[in-house]
Amino acid sequence: MQNQTPEIYFIIVIGIALGLLLVGFIITTLLLYQRRQQRQEQEMERLKDAYEKEELRSQLEIQENTFKSIAQELHDNIGQMLSVVKLSLSVLPIEKEHKAYDQIENSRQILNKAIFDLSNLTKSLHTDRIAQVGLADSIRFESYALNKTGIVEVKFELNGLEQQLDDQKSIFLFRIFQEAMNNVLKHAKATEVQVILNYLDNIFTLEIRDNGLGFNVAEKRQSADSFSGVGLKSIFNRAKLIGADLSIDSKPGTGTRILIELPLEEEE
């Protein structure tokens, strides 16, 4: 019996060792499986994000092409017809003493304003023009046109030496500006807007401030009204696609501040 005791101990030790090895193998296998699952989930998330970005990029490209087509049609058809009418009115042989003279002069002025407004509209819709004249001049021109309406006072400010951005970034930033101004006109009831462009050493910022009604940003992003569902989502989507950080600071009764920050390392 005493001779069998060492053998029993040996068998027990071997059994424990084998058990520990088995437990270690199981734990290692589980850890490797979890890591593999995490990598697969991360890869799936990356592919999903890439797909959503590409889908969104395609939608926005279609939208820009539509804007471009509309602008071209307005210029080629409506613009040309208005120009013909203007020319016809200008050659009418009517003296100042004629009773219809004042009415015709009034029609000429209305027509001139319609041609001017149509020209502004086609310029703001046409993506090629934004790329040609640059972001700063496009925003400056749009601010000037808004000032001419008398609805709101837009103060434009440019700081630093303007750096050329690629066409897509310029167009998307301009559309963000347009969407923000659209909200000001439709919802904010603001009387003053500050538009500030800063070109720093390695970052570009676009800041838009208004003295309007303001709103609860979290509630707006979750609600389904026209601005939240389309406008606000469009602003964030465009900023995300060009790698810009966008923040909106607003509270009811305090106005709104939109800040877009875009790194410039790739533009140098």
C-alpha angles and dihedrals in degrees: 000000000000089000090057095052096081090048091052091049090048092051091048092050091048090048092050091047091049090047091051091048090050092049090047091049092050092048092047091049091050092049092049090048091051092049090049090050091050091050091049091049091049091049091048090049090049092050091046091050091047091049092049091048092049092047091049091046090053092049092050092047089053089049092051091048089051091051089050093050092048091049091050092048092048091050097043099041115018093031093050093048092050090049091053091050090049091051092048092052093047093058097047108125096229123141124216090251092060114108092230094052096093093048092050092048089051090050090051092053092048090048092050090052091048091052091047093048091046090051091052091049094051091048093052092047098045110091094197091063092052090053093045101049096033134239099282095051092044091054092042091053092047090049090051091050091050091050089053090060091063091220096108137006111237118195112199122201130180121191126185132008111312113244123205113251123197116267097256094051092047092049094046093048090049091050089050088053091049092049091049091050090047089057091048092054097042104035116006098060087210124168097195133039128182118205113190125183117191123190106191129172096278107000140057121208131191115194125186120186129178136179093223134124096287124209144221103271096200093050093046093052090053099042126085104229121126098265096043096042097045115005101044092040090049091053093052094043094052092048091050093051094056094043096252127145113231128191130178120201114189141137130179109278096011104082126238136280121195118189125188119187121191124180114234101199092108092050096057 
